[in-house]
Amino acid sequence: MPRRCDRAPTATKVDSQRVLLGSHLDARPRAGASCAAVTRSSAATGDEARSKVPEVTFVFWMIKVAATTLGETAGDAVSMSMNLGYLVGTAIFASVFICAVAVQIAASKFQPFVYWTTIIATTTVGTTMADFADRSLGIGYAGGSTLLFALLLGSLAIWFRTLGTVSVSSISSPMAESFYWITIMFSQTLGTALGDWTADTAGLGYAGSAVVFSLLLGLVALLAYATRVPRTFLFWAAFILTRPLGAVVGDFLDKPVTSSGLALSRYSASAVLLLFIVVCILRFKPRAAGGG
């Protein structure tokens, strides 16, 4: 017979046992559980507590929308205002993205400023990359959106097949983080193309597109509170939808009045958005998923 534990391991805080997006992990050993099983359960809880991504709260979504809007204004500032073009802009932001991901993965624990710097890097490279594919390569908004959506689904499928989950609560190993950031980069690039498609090709304009994506996000929130739709699915749906919302809001801020924009300076808009993100991080002090 397997040896049983004489004593249950010390319980951690309830918050540290919470798996984001609706599922929970019960850290108490079942009657008859072997020591090895309890040890594995404790190790899993420890991995969760060491998660290097933030807890998903209302503040998380506020910063996420601001970061995606900043990605649009900053990306346009480099590629358009500085006249460097989409290809050079993509090369610059891709380099920043690679460096930021390397620092994020090398970090031993969740670091809010490192994490959000990496998110901003994905939004800026997503902006210039989508614009390069849609405009310079001539794929068009519909073609670019279709291609990027396929890449996003492929990334999620490979991630799930490799690790068995795409839940945010699983982001505690270098491999999981690599999949996480590749998926995010594709989602941010898709969001840029999708935002441009709805605003320009579909003729909704920036304000109309912002309303559409806001309503879709509201629907996702309603499903999260009123249904049992898998929370992991809803998280990624909301994560993807915040990007085109930020893209059309960013375009609304800095595009000419003749194009239904406010014609604000891309530099000043970017600076204000960056300040807002910094203030939110300092004021609300985001913590790691699982309470770690």
Backbone as numpy.savetxt, mean C-alpha at the origin, in Angstrom:
# Nx Ny Nz CAx CAy CAz Cx Cy Cz
3.00 -41.74 23.72 2.16 -40.54 23.72 3.03 -39.29 23.72
2.62 -38.24 23.04 3.43 -37.02 23.03 3.42 -36.36 24.39
4.56 -35.81 24.75 4.67 -35.13 26.03 3.87 -33.85 26.00
3.11 -33.59 27.08 2.30 -32.39 27.15 3.01 -31.31 27.95
2.67 -30.09 27.68 3.29 -28.99 28.39 2.74 -28.92 29.80
3.62 -28.74 30.77 3.17 -28.58 32.15 2.54 -27.24 32.39
2.93 -26.27 31.61 2.46 -24.92 31.86 2.33 -24.18 30.54
1.26 -23.45 30.39 1.06 -22.69 29.15 2.03 -21.54 29.10
2.48 -21.16 27.91 3.40 -20.02 27.81 2.71 -18.74 28.24
3.53 -17.79 28.67 2.98 -16.50 29.10 2.22 -15.85 27.97
1.02 -15.41 28.27 0.18 -14.81 27.22 0.68 -13.43 26.87
0.60 -13.11 25.64 0.93 -11.76 25.21 -0.31 -10.91 25.20
-0.16 -9.64 24.93 -1.31 -8.76 24.87 -2.27 -9.24 23.80
-3.55 -8.98 24.02 -4.56 -9.36 23.04 -4.27 -8.69 21.71
-3.83 -7.43 21.75 -3.56 -6.71 20.51 -2.48 -7.38 19.70
-1.49 -7.94 20.38 -0.37 -8.54 19.66 -0.77 -9.87 19.03
-1.94 -10.42 19.43 -2.41 -11.67 18.85 -3.34 -11.41 17.69
-3.69 -10.15 17.46 -4.67 -9.87 16.43 -4.05 -9.94 15.06
-4.67 -10.69 14.18 -4.27 -10.71 12.78 -5.15 -9.70 12.07
-4.54 -8.83 11.32 -5.29 -7.76 10.67 -6.32 -8.30 9.71
-7.30 -7.48 9.43 -8.30 -7.73 8.41 -9.28 -8.81 8.80
-9.53 -8.97 10.09 -10.68 -9.74 10.50 -10.42 -11.10 11.12
-9.26 -11.71 10.92 -9.03 -13.02 11.52 -8.23 -12.86 12.78
-8.38 -13.82 13.68 -7.72 -13.74 14.97 -6.96 -15.03 15.25
-5.91 -14.89 16.02 -5.10 -16.04 16.40 -5.29 -16.28 17.88
-5.72 -17.46 18.27 -5.90 -17.80 19.67 -4.59 -18.38 20.18
-3.92 -17.66 21.05 -2.61 -18.09 21.53 -2.70 -19.13 22.63
-3.90 -19.43 23.16 -4.01 -20.40 24.23 -3.86 -21.81 23.68
-3.07 -22.66 24.31 -2.92 -24.02 23.81 -4.19 -24.82 24.03
-4.55 -25.64 23.03 -5.70 -26.51 23.18 -5.37 -27.63 24.13
-6.40 -28.18 24.73 -6.20 -29.30 25.64 -5.56 -30.45 24.88
-4.48 -30.98 25.41 -3.81 -32.10 24.76 -2.78 -31.69 23.75
-2.58 -30.41 23.57 -1.60 -29.97 22.59 -0.20 -30.32 23.07
0.65 -30.74 22.15 2.02 -31.08 22.52 2.85 -29.83 22.70
3.99 -29.98 23.37 4.89 -28.83 23.57 5.34 -28.27 22.23
5.60 -29.15 21.26 6.06 -28.69 19.95 5.01 -27.82 19.29
3.74 -28.25 19.41 2.65 -27.48 18.79 2.53 -26.12 19.44
2.63 -26.10 20.78 2.54 -24.83 21.50 3.70 -23.93 21.15
4.88 -24.52 21.00 6.06 -23.73 20.64 5.89 -23.10 19.28
5.34 -23.90 18.32 5.11 -23.35 16.98 4.11 -22.22 17.03
3.05 -22.39 17.84 2.03 -21.34 17.96 2.63 -20.08 18.54
3.47 -20.24 19.56 4.11 -19.08 20.19 5.03 -18.38 19.21
5.75 -19.18 18.40 6.66 -18.59 17.42 5.89 -17.81 16.38
4.72 -18.35 15.97 3.91 -17.63 14.98 3.43 -16.31 15.54
3.01 -16.34 16.82 2.57 -15.09 17.44 3.72 -14.10 17.52
4.93 -14.61 17.80 6.09 -13.73 17.87 6.40 -13.12 16.53
6.27 -13.91 15.44 6.50 -13.38 14.09 5.50 -12.28 13.79
4.23 -12.51 14.21 3.22 -11.51 13.95 3.55 -10.21 14.67
4.02 -10.36 15.94 4.34 -9.17 16.72 5.49 -8.40 16.10
6.35 -9.12 15.32 7.49 -8.46 14.68 7.14 -7.94 13.29
5.88 -7.89 12.96 5.46 -7.39 11.66 6.08 -6.02 11.39
6.50 -5.81 10.17 7.17 -4.56 9.81 6.32 -3.65 8.95
5.02 -3.87 8.99 4.08 -2.98 8.31 3.12 -2.42 9.36
2.52 -1.26 9.11 1.70 -0.62 10.14 0.33 -1.27 10.32
-0.22 -1.06 11.50 -1.58 -1.47 11.77 -2.53 -0.69 10.87
-3.53 -1.37 10.33 -4.47 -0.73 9.41 -5.57 -0.03 10.20
-5.48 1.28 10.25 -6.44 2.11 10.97 -6.90 3.24 10.05
-7.78 4.08 10.55 -8.23 5.23 9.75 -7.06 6.15 9.41
-6.13 6.32 10.35 -4.96 7.16 10.11 -4.10 6.56 9.00
-3.99 5.23 8.98 -3.25 4.56 7.90 -3.80 4.98 6.54
-5.13 4.97 6.40 -5.73 5.31 5.12 -5.59 6.80 4.80
-5.62 7.64 5.83 -5.39 9.08 5.60 -4.00 9.31 5.02
-3.00 8.69 5.65 -1.63 8.87 5.18 -1.47 8.24 3.80
-2.12 7.10 3.58 -2.00 6.42 2.28 -2.53 7.30 1.14
-3.69 7.93 1.33 -4.24 8.81 0.29 -3.31 10.00 0.06
-2.80 10.58 1.16 -1.88 11.71 1.04 -0.60 11.29 0.30
-0.10 10.09 0.60 1.12 9.60 -0.04 0.90 9.35 -1.53
-0.26 8.82 -1.90 -0.53 8.59 -3.32 -0.70 9.90 -4.08
-1.30 10.89 -3.41 -1.43 12.21 -4.04 -0.06 12.86 -4.20
0.78 12.71 -3.17 2.14 13.22 -3.25 2.91 12.55 -4.38
2.69 11.25 -4.56 3.36 10.54 -5.64 3.02 11.12 -7.01
1.77 11.55 -7.17 1.35 12.14 -8.44 1.99 13.50 -8.65
1.93 14.37 -7.64 2.47 15.73 -7.79 3.99 15.71 -7.90
4.64 14.88 -7.09 6.11 14.81 -7.13 6.59 14.17 -8.42
5.89 13.12 -8.87 6.26 12.48 -10.13 6.14 13.44 -11.30
5.04 14.20 -11.32 4.85 15.19 -12.39 5.87 16.32 -12.29
6.25 16.67 -11.06 7.23 17.75 -10.88 8.56 17.39 -11.53
8.97 16.13 -11.36 10.26 15.70 -11.92 10.17 15.49 -13.44
9.13 14.80 -13.88 9.04 14.47 -15.31 8.57 15.64 -16.17
7.72 16.51 -15.62 7.16 17.61 -16.42 7.77 18.97 -16.06
7.65 19.36 -14.79 8.15 20.69 -14.40 9.65 20.81 -14.60
10.41 19.74 -14.31 11.86 19.76 -14.53 12.24 19.36 -15.95
11.23 18.95 -16.73 11.44 18.56 -18.13 12.43 17.41 -18.30
12.44 16.49 -17.34 13.34 15.35 -17.43 12.73 14.20 -18.23
11.42 14.23 -18.39 10.76 13.17 -19.16 10.40 11.98 -18.29
9.52 11.13 -18.83 9.03 9.99 -18.06 10.09 8.92 -17.85
10.93 8.67 -18.86 11.93 7.62 -18.75 12.98 7.96 -17.70
13.51 9.18 -17.76 14.51 9.60 -16.77 13.88 9.66 -15.38
12.65 10.18 -15.31 11.95 10.24 -14.02 11.75 8.85 -13.44
11.40 7.89 -14.30 11.23 6.51 -13.83 12.54 5.94 -13.32
13.64 6.22 -14.01 14.95 5.73 -13.58 15.33 6.30 -12.22
15.07 7.59 -12.02 15.39 8.23 -10.74 14.57 7.63 -9.61
13.25 7.56 -9.81 12.38 7.07 -8.73 12.53 5.56 -8.52
12.86 4.82 -9.57 13.09 3.39 -9.40 14.32 3.16 -8.52
15.34 4.00 -8.69 16.54 3.89 -7.86 16.21 4.19 -6.39
15.40 5.23 -6.19 14.98 5.57 -4.83 14.16 4.43 -4.23
13.27 3.85 -5.05 12.42 2.75 -4.59 13.26 1.55 -4.17
14.23 1.17 -4.98 15.08 0.01 -4.66 15.85 0.25 -3.36
16.39 1.44 -3.20 17.13 1.76 -1.98 16.22 1.74 -0.76
15.01 2.31 -0.92 14.06 2.36 0.20 13.62 0.97 0.61
13.36 0.10 -0.37 12.95 -1.28 -0.06 14.08 -2.02 0.64
15.31 -1.80 0.20 16.46 -2.45 0.83 16.58 -2.05 2.30
16.40 -0.76 2.58 16.46 -0.28 3.97 15.30 -0.85 4.77
14.11 -0.87 4.18 12.93 -1.40 4.86 13.10 -2.88 5.21
13.59 -3.67 4.27 13.78 -5.10 4.53 14.89 -5.34 5.56
15.93 -4.50 5.51 17.06 -4.66 6.44 16.71 -4.24 7.86
15.68 -3.41 8.03 15.30 -2.95 9.36 14.85 -4.12 10.23
15.17 -4.07 11.50 14.84 -5.17 12.40 13.42 -5.08 12.94
12.80 -3.92 12.80 11.44 -3.75 13.30 10.75 -2.66 12.48
9.47 -2.48 12.74 8.71 -1.48 12.01 9.21 -0.07 12.32
9.54 0.66 11.26 10.00 2.04 11.38 9.05 2.90 10.54
8.18 3.69 11.17 7.16 4.44 10.41 7.72 5.29 9.28
8.79 6.04 9.52 9.30 6.92 8.48 9.92 6.12 7.32
10.57 5.01 7.64 11.13 4.17 6.58 10.00 3.56 5.76
8.97 3.05 6.42 7.85 2.44 5.71 7.17 3.44 4.79
6.84 4.63 5.29 6.10 5.58 4.47 6.98 6.21 3.39
8.28 6.28 3.63 9.18 6.71 2.56 9.15 5.72 1.41
9.10 4.43 1.75 9.03 3.40 0.73 7.71 3.46 -0.02
6.62 3.71 0.70 5.31 3.85 0.05 5.33 5.02 -0.93
5.88 6.15 -0.50 5.95 7.33 -1.37 6.80 7.02 -2.60
7.88 6.26 -2.40 8.74 5.88 -3.53 7.95 5.03 -4.54
7.09 4.15 -4.05 6.29 3.33 -4.98 5.28 4.19 -5.75
4.76 5.23 -5.11 3.77 6.07 -5.79 4.43 6.95 -6.86
5.63 7.46 -6.57 6.31 8.30 -7.55 6.78 7.49 -8.75
7.38 6.33 -8.49 7.82 5.50 -9.62 6.61 4.96 -10.37
5.52 4.72 -9.64 4.29 4.28 -10.31 3.75 5.34 -11.24
3.83 6.60 -10.83 3.34 7.71 -11.66 4.12 7.82 -12.96
5.44 7.89 -12.87 6.26 8.07 -14.07 6.27 6.82 -14.94
6.23 5.63 -14.31 6.23 4.40 -15.08 4.93 4.25 -15.88
3.80 4.55 -15.24 2.51 4.46 -15.93 2.44 5.48 -17.06
2.91 6.70 -16.80 2.88 7.73 -17.84 3.78 7.35 -19.02
4.93 6.75 -18.71 5.84 6.32 -19.78 5.18 5.24 -20.64
4.54 4.25 -19.98 3.90 3.17 -20.72 2.70 3.67 -21.52
1.89 4.52 -20.88 0.65 4.98 -21.52 0.91 5.98 -22.66
1.88 6.88 -22.43 2.06 7.98 -23.38 3.27 7.79 -24.29
4.43 7.50 -23.70 5.64 7.37 -24.51 5.61 6.11 -25.36
5.16 4.99 -24.81 5.11 3.73 -25.56 3.84 3.61 -26.39
2.89 4.49 -26.13 1.67 4.49 -26.93 0.70 3.37 -26.63
0.82 2.74 -25.47 -0.09 1.65 -25.11 -1.50 2.18 -24.86
-1.56 3.41 -24.34 -2.85 3.98 -24.01 -3.28 3.63 -22.60
-4.23 4.39 -22.07 -4.67 4.17 -20.69 -5.33 2.80 -20.51
-6.19 2.41 -21.45 -6.88 1.13 -21.33 -5.88 -0.03 -21.42
-4.96 0.06 -22.39 -3.97 -0.99 -22.54 -3.03 -1.07 -21.36
-2.59 0.11 -20.87 -1.71 0.13 -19.71 -2.40 -0.42 -18.47
-3.65 -0.05 -18.26 -4.40 -0.53 -17.10 -4.58 -2.05 -17.15
-4.87 -2.57 -18.35 -5.06 -4.02 -18.50 -3.77 -4.77 -18.23
-2.66 -4.27 -18.78 -1.36 -4.92 -18.57 -0.98 -4.91 -17.09
-1.14 -3.76 -16.45 -0.75 -3.64 -15.04 -1.66 -4.45 -14.13
-2.94 -4.54 -14.49 -3.85 -5.36 -13.69 -3.44 -6.83 -13.77
-3.02 -7.27 -14.95 -2.55 -8.65 -15.11 -1.28 -8.90 -14.29
-0.37 -7.92 -14.29 0.86 -8.05 -13.50 0.55 -8.08 -12.01
-0.41 -7.28 -11.59 -0.81 -7.25 -10.18 -1.39 -8.59 -9.76
-2.30 -9.12 -10.55 -2.90 -10.42 -10.23 -1.83 -11.52 -10.24
-0.90 -11.44 -11.18 0.18 -12.42 -11.24 1.05 -12.37 -9.99
1.36 -11.16 -9.52 2.16 -10.99 -8.32 1.46 -11.59 -7.10
0.18 -11.30 -6.96 -0.60 -11.84 -5.84 -0.68 -13.36 -5.91
-0.86 -13.90 -7.13 -0.99 -15.35 -7.30 0.31 -16.06 -6.93
1.44 -15.52 -7.39 2.74 -16.13 -7.08 3.03 -16.02 -5.58
2.71 -14.88 -5.00 2.89 -14.67 -3.56 2.08 -15.71 -2.78
0.81 -15.87 -3.14 -0.05 -16.81 -2.43 0.43 -18.24 -2.61
0.83 -18.58 -3.83 1.30 -19.95 -4.10 2.59 -20.24 -3.34
3.43 -19.25 -3.17 4.72 -19.46 -2.51 4.59 -19.53 -0.99
3.81 -18.59 -0.40 3.73 -18.49 1.06 2.39 -18.91 1.65
1.39 -19.14 0.80 0.11 -19.60 1.30 -0.81 -18.53 1.82
-0.40 -17.27 1.76 -1.23 -16.16 2.23 -0.72 -14.86 1.64
-1.63 -13.91 1.47 -1.24 -12.56 1.06 -1.72 -11.55 2.10
-1.96 -12.04 3.31 -2.43 -11.18 4.40 -1.32 -10.26 4.88
-1.68 -9.04 5.24 -0.70 -8.08 5.76 -0.05 -8.60 7.03
-0.78 -9.39 7.81 -0.23 -9.88 9.07 0.92 -10.86 8.87
1.13 -11.32 7.63 2.20 -12.28 7.37 3.51 -11.60 7.00
3.54 -10.27 6.97 4.73 -9.56 6.50 5.75 -9.46 7.63
6.49 -10.55 7.83 7.51 -10.55 8.89 8.78 -11.26 8.45
8.91 -11.56 7.15 10.12 -12.20 6.64 10.55 -11.47 5.37
11.83 -11.54 5.02 12.31 -10.87 3.82 11.57 -11.29 2.56
11.23 -12.57 2.42 10.52 -13.02 1.24 9.12 -12.42 1.17
8.42 -12.43 2.31 7.07 -11.85 2.35 7.13 -10.36 2.05
8.14 -9.68 2.59 8.28 -8.25 2.32 8.56 -7.99 0.84
9.36 -8.83 0.22 9.66 -8.66 -1.20 8.39 -8.76 -2.04
7.59 -9.78 -1.77 6.32 -9.92 -2.47 5.41 -8.73 -2.20
5.39 -8.29 -0.96 4.54 -7.16 -0.54 4.87 -5.91 -1.34
6.16 -5.58 -1.45 6.54 -4.34 -2.11 6.44 -4.44 -3.63
6.67 -5.60 -4.20 6.46 -5.77 -5.65 4.98 -5.59 -5.98
4.13 -6.20 -5.16 2.68 -6.08 -5.37 2.23 -4.64 -5.23
2.75 -3.95 -4.23 2.39 -2.55 -4.03 2.84 -1.70 -5.21
4.04 -1.96 -5.72 4.51 -1.17 -6.86 3.58 -1.33 -8.07
3.17 -2.58 -8.33 2.23 -2.81 -9.44 0.89 -2.12 -9.18
0.41 -2.18 -7.93 -0.88 -1.57 -7.61 -0.82 -0.05 -7.75
0.31 0.54 -7.36 0.45 1.99 -7.47 0.53 2.42 -8.95
1.22 1.64 -9.75 1.33 1.96 -11.17 -0.03 1.79 -11.86
-0.73 0.71 -11.51 -2.07 0.49 -12.04 -2.99 1.65 -11.67
-2.90 2.11 -10.43 -3.76 3.20 -9.98 -3.57 4.47 -10.78
-2.33 4.77 -11.14 -2.06 5.95 -11.96 -2.74 5.83 -13.32
-2.55 4.68 -13.97 -3.15 4.47 -15.29 -4.67 4.48 -15.21
-5.22 3.87 -14.17 -6.67 3.80 -14.01 -7.26 5.18 -13.75
-6.56 5.98 -12.94 -7.02 7.34 -12.67 -7.03 8.19 -13.93
-5.96 8.08 -14.72 -5.89 8.84 -15.98 -6.98 8.38 -16.96
-7.25 7.08 -16.98 -8.25 6.55 -17.90 -9.65 7.08 -17.56
-10.00 7.06 -16.27 -11.34 7.53 -15.90 -11.47 9.04 -16.10
-10.40 9.78 -15.80 -10.47 11.24 -15.91 -10.46 11.71 -17.36
-9.62 11.08 -18.18 -9.46 11.54 -19.57 -10.30 10.76 -20.56
-10.00 9.48 -20.71 -10.68 8.67 -21.71 -12.18 8.53 -21.43
-12.52 8.24 -20.17 -13.93 8.07 -19.81 -14.65 9.41 -19.69
-13.89 10.50 -19.67 -14.49 11.83 -19.66 -15.11 12.26 -18.34
-14.71 11.63 -17.23 -15.29 12.00 -15.94 -14.62 13.23 -15.33
-13.44 13.56 -15.80 -12.71 14.68 -15.23 -12.11 14.30 -13.88
-11.31 15.20 -13.33 -10.63 14.90 -12.07 -11.61 14.85 -10.90
-12.49 15.82 -10.81 -13.45 15.85 -9.70 -14.41 14.67 -9.79
-14.93 14.41 -11.00 -15.85 13.29 -11.17 -15.20 11.96 -10.84
-13.95 11.78 -11.26 -13.22 10.54 -10.96 -12.98 10.40 -9.47
-12.65 11.52 -8.81 -12.43 11.48 -7.36 -13.70 11.03 -6.64
-14.85 11.49 -7.10 -16.13 11.08 -6.50 -16.35 9.58 -6.70
-16.09 9.10 -7.92 -16.30 7.68 -8.22 -15.43 6.80 -7.32
-14.13 7.11 -7.22 -13.24 6.28 -6.41 -13.54 6.42 -4.92
-14.00 7.59 -4.49 -14.40 7.75 -3.08 -15.61 6.88 -2.76
-16.57 6.84 -3.68 -17.75 5.99 -3.49 -17.38 4.51 -3.46
-16.45 4.12 -4.33 -16.01 2.73 -4.33 -15.30 2.36 -3.03
-14.50 3.28 -2.50 -13.85 3.05 -1.21 -14.89 2.97 -0.09
-15.93 3.80 -0.19 -17.01 3.72 0.78 -17.71 2.38 0.74
-17.88 1.84 -0.46 -18.49 0.52 -0.61 -17.63 -0.56 0.03
-16.32 -0.46 -0.16 -15.41 -1.43 0.46 -15.51 -1.35 1.98
-15.57 -0.13 2.52 -15.71 0.05 3.97 -17.02 -0.56 4.46
-18.09 -0.37 3.71 -19.39 -0.94 4.09 -19.34 -2.46 4.10
-18.70 -3.03 3.09 -18.56 -4.49 3.05 -17.75 -5.00 4.23
-16.74 -4.23 4.64 -15.91 -4.63 5.77 -16.70 -4.67 7.07
-17.61 -3.72 7.25 -18.38 -3.63 8.49 -19.64 -4.48 8.49
-20.22 -4.71 7.31 -21.54 -5.34 7.28 -21.56 -6.76 6.71
-20.44 -7.24 6.20 -20.42 -8.57 5.59 -19.24 -9.38 6.10
-19.19 -10.62 5.63 -18.06 -11.49 5.98 -17.14 -11.72 4.79
-17.13 -10.76 3.89 -16.19 -10.84 2.77 -14.78 -10.88 3.34
-13.91 -11.76 2.86 -12.55 -11.88 3.40 -11.85 -10.54 3.52
-11.33 -10.26 4.70 -10.70 -8.96 4.96 -9.45 -8.74 4.13
-8.74 -9.81 3.82 -7.54 -9.66 2.99 -7.91 -9.13 1.61
-8.99 -9.68 1.04 -9.47 -9.20 -0.25 -9.87 -7.73 -0.18
-10.59 -7.36 0.88 -11.05 -5.98 1.02 -9.88 -5.03 1.23
-8.87 -5.48 1.96 -7.69 -4.63 2.17 -7.04 -4.28 0.83
-6.80 -5.31 0.00 -6.12 -5.05 -1.26 -7.00 -4.26 -2.22
-8.32 -4.47 -2.14 -9.23 -3.67 -2.96 -9.13 -2.19 -2.57
-9.15 -1.92 -1.25 -9.04 -0.54 -0.79 -7.67 0.04 -1.10
-6.63 -0.77 -0.94 -5.27 -0.30 -1.20 -5.12 0.12 -2.66
-5.68 -0.68 -3.56 -5.59 -0.37 -4.99 -6.40 0.88 -5.32
-7.61 1.00 -4.75 -8.50 2.12 -5.08 -7.98 3.46 -4.56
-7.21 3.46 -3.47 -6.68 4.73 -2.97 -5.68 5.35 -3.95
-5.05 4.52 -4.78 -4.06 5.07 -5.71 -4.69 5.91 -6.82
-5.71 5.41 -7.54 -6.32 6.30 -8.54 -6.99 7.51 -7.90
-7.49 7.36 -6.67 -8.05 8.52 -5.98 -6.98 9.58 -5.78
-5.81 9.15 -5.28 -4.71 10.10 -5.10 -4.22 10.67 -6.41
-4.25 9.85 -7.48 -3.78 10.31 -8.79 -4.67 11.43 -9.32
-5.99 11.25 -9.25 -6.88 12.28 -9.81 -6.91 13.52 -8.92
-6.76 13.35 -7.60 -6.69 14.51 -6.71 -5.41 15.30 -6.99
-4.29 14.57 -7.18 -3.04 15.23 -7.50 -3.12 15.99 -8.82
-3.73 15.36 -9.82 -3.90 16.04 -11.12 -4.82 17.26 -10.97
-5.85 17.12 -10.16 -6.77 18.23 -9.94 -6.04 19.43 -9.31
-5.07 19.14 -8.45 -4.34 20.21 -7.78 -3.39 20.94 -8.73
-2.69 20.18 -9.60 -1.61 20.83 -10.35 -1.85 20.99 -11.85
-2.95 20.48 -12.37 -3.20 20.66 -13.80 -3.75 22.05 -14.08
-3.57 22.58 -15.31 -4.04 23.93 -15.65 -5.56 24.07 -15.48
-5.98 25.31 -15.29 -7.41 25.59 -15.15 -8.16 25.18 -16.42
-7.51 25.33 -17.58 -8.15 24.94 -18.84 -8.40 23.45 -18.93
-7.70 22.67 -18.09 -7.90 21.22 -18.04 -8.69 20.82 -16.80
-9.41 21.80 -16.23 -10.25 21.57 -15.04 -9.44 21.33 -13.78
-8.19 21.82 -13.75 -7.39 21.73 -12.55 -7.32 23.06 -11.82
-6.57 23.08 -10.71 -6.42 24.30 -9.92 -5.14 25.05 -10.26
-4.27 24.44 -11.07 -3.02 25.07 -11.51 -2.11 25.46 -10.35
-2.11 24.67 -9.27 -1.21 24.94 -8.16 0.20 24.47 -8.53
1.18 25.05 -7.88 2.56 24.64 -8.11 2.75 23.20 -7.66
3.37 22.38 -8.50 3.62 20.99 -8.13 4.58 20.90 -6.94
5.51 21.86 -6.88 6.48 21.85 -5.78 5.81 22.19 -4.45
4.99 23.23 -4.45 4.34 23.62 -3.20 3.31 22.59 -2.76
2.56 22.02 -3.72 1.58 20.98 -3.38 2.29 19.77 -2.79
3.42 19.39 -3.37 4.18 18.25 -2.86 4.71 18.53 -1.46
5.18 19.76 -1.23 5.71 20.12 0.09 4.63 20.07 1.15
3.44 20.58 0.83 2.33 20.57 1.80 1.91 19.13 2.11
1.82 18.29 1.10 1.44 16.89 1.32 2.48 16.15 2.16
3.75 16.42 1.88 4.82 15.78 2.65 4.76 16.24 4.11
4.52 17.51 4.33 4.40 18.02 5.70 3.23 17.36 6.42
2.12 17.20 5.73 0.95 16.56 6.32 1.28 15.13 6.76
1.99 14.40 5.92 2.35 13.02 6.25 3.26 12.98 7.48
4.26 13.85 7.51 5.18 13.90 8.65 4.43 14.22 9.94
3.53 15.20 9.89 2.76 15.58 11.08 1.90 14.41 11.56
1.27 13.70 10.62 0.44 12.55 11.00 1.27 11.47 11.68
2.46 11.21 11.16 3.32 10.18 11.76 3.75 10.59 13.17
4.15 11.85 13.32 4.61 12.33 14.63 3.45 12.42 15.63
2.28 12.81 15.14 1.13 13.02 16.03 0.49 11.70 16.46
0.28 10.80 15.51 -0.49 9.58 15.80 0.39 8.37 16.08
1.69 8.47 15.79 2.65 7.43 16.12 2.15 6.03 15.70
2.10 5.76 14.41 1.63 4.45 13.94 2.44 3.31 14.55
1.74 2.24 14.90 2.44 1.09 15.46 2.37 -0.09 14.48
3.18 -1.09 14.72 3.23 -2.23 13.81 1.97 -3.06 13.89
1.65 -3.72 12.80 0.50 -4.63 12.78 0.69 -5.68 13.85
-0.36 -5.95 14.58 -0.28 -6.92 15.66 0.15 -6.32 16.97
0.37 -4.99 17.00 0.70 -4.32 18.25 2.15 -4.42 18.63
3.01 -4.92 17.68 4.42 -5.05 17.98 5.14 -3.74 17.98
